[in-house]
């Protein structure tokens, strides 16, 4: 079992920045692929970013590419999502997800564990 706890959400004005954190426990962190997803009201949960076990490979959704950066600190068992140039359409609950294995998927069905989510609200 892997337990995930997100933090760092909040209310920010358009153009602002936030950094989300997700702490993991229950398994050696460097054996877990990590991802971020988000879900806006009335919409399906969508892929945001993912990072491989060593932090050397990352993928992003086109909607956030160039604005968001995913990173990880294996010594701290934590994955981060730095969000810059935020837009009102980025408003959503952001979820951290973990996958056991080597692949770096962008599909939510491929992930094994999920956090409880943290709300990000961007005002115009």
N, C-alpha and C positions, 0 to 999 in steps of 0.2 A: 504494500500500500504506500501511496505517496500522498502527503498532505500539502496543500498549496494555500497560501494566504497572501492576498493582494493588498496593497496600500498605495496611497498617493493620489487618489482621485480627488475631485473637488470642482469648484466653479471658477472659471477663468474667462476673461474677455477674448473675443476673436483676435488672433494675432499673438496671443500669449503662449506660454509653455507650461507643461507639467511633466513630471517624471513619475511613472508608475514603477512599483517594486513588487516582486513576488518571491516570497521565501518558501523553500521546499524542505520537507523532512520525510523520513521514512525509507530513504534509499540513497545510495551514493550519488550525489548530484551530478557528477561528471558522466554518469551512465544514462542520463535522461536528456532527450531532446525537448526543448521548451518552445512554446508558442504563445502568442497573444491573439485573442479574438474579441469581437465586440458585437453587442446586440442593441440596436435602437428600438424604441417602442413600435410595436406593430411589424417589425422586420425580423428576418431570420438572423441567427448568429453568423457572422462573417469573419473570414480570415483577415488578420492584420499583419502579422509578422511571425517569423520563426527563426530559430538559431540552432545550429548543431551542437553536439556535446562539448566540443572544444572551443566553440565560439568563433570558428573560422569560416563558417558558411551561414549566410543569412538570406532570407527571401522576404519580400514585402508585397502587399497588395498595391496595385497601381494607384489607388486613391490616397495612399499615404507615402509613397516613395518620394524620397527627397525631403520629407518633413519629419518622419519618425525614424528612430534608430533603436534597434533591439541590441542588447548586450547582456553579458552574464559574467558573474564572478563566482567561479567554482569554489573558491576558498570560503566564500560567504553563503554558499547555497542559495544564491539569489539571481534572478533574471530581472532586467530593467527594460522599460520602454520609455525612451525620451521622446516627447511629443512637442514639436515646435510649430510655429505658424498655424495654430489651431483654428479651425473653422467651425461654425455652428453645426455643420453636418457631421462633425466628429463626435457630437453628443451621443453617448451610449453608455451602457454598462460594459466595462472591459473585464475580460476573463483571461486568466492565466491557465495554460494547459500543459500537460506533460505526456510524453510518449516514451515508452521503454523501447529501445532499439537504436538502429543506426540511421534509418531513413529520416528525412526532414520534410514531412508532409505539410500541405497547405489545406487539406480537407479536415474539417472538425471530426469526422467519423474515425479518423486515424489516431486520435488522441485518447489516452487511457484514463487520465485523471484531470479534474477541473477544480479551480478555486471557486470561491463564492461570488466573486465579482466586485468591482469597485466602480462607482458612478463618476463619470466625467461629463460635465455640463459646460458648453461653450456658448457664451452669450454674444449676441451681435451688437 
